[in-house]
Amino acid sequence: MNVIKYFRYAFQRAKSLGLPLICLDKSNVVPHHVFWRKIAEKIHEKEFSDVEMRVLFSDDAVRTLLHPERLHGVIACTNVDGDYLSDGALEAVGSMGLMYSSAINPDNGMAMFESGAGTYPEAKGKDIANPIGRILTGALMLRHIGAVQGADAIERAVQETLKAGYRTPDLASGVSGEIRVGTKAMAMEIMSYL
C-alpha cells in the first residue's frame, strides 16, 4: 500500500475517533524508517495538525503493553512492527484466544476480519480452544458495517461472561470462583447474555 495513503487513512481514523495517532518506527537504527517518520510528520504538519501525533520507537511500544493507556490511540506501524506488537500483546492480555483484528482497505472500505488465535491444531477435537477472539471478531465486523447495537451487545455479553468467572483452559488460573469450561460451553454462556 502507498505509505502516504496509509498515513492519511490512519490520521483520518484517529481524528474521527478523537484519539492521537501513534507513529511507531525504529528510525534510530533502520534507514527506511527515517523515511517512514518523515512522511508521517509531513502529513501531520500539512493536513492533520489538529490531530495529536505521538512518536514511539517500536521496541518501546512493546514495553508499554504493560501500561496500555500509553498505547491508547490509532497505531501506525509497518507490518513487521505490527507483528511484534501483536505477539507481545498476546502475553499482556493473557491468551492468544482473546485477540481479534481487521484490515480495512482505505480506498473502498472493504475489510477482512480475523481472530488472532491462529490454527491451533493441537486443540482439534478437545473442546479447549478459547472462542472469545472469534466472537469479538464478529462484533468488530458489525461495528464496521454500522450495526453498533449488535457489536455493543456482543462485547457486553463477553464482558459479563468473564465477570461471572467463566474461563477456558488458557485463561484459567485456579483462583476461587473460576468456572472452568470448554469451547462450546464458553460460547453458549456468552450467547446466554445476548
Disulfide bonds with the S-S distance in Angstrom:
none
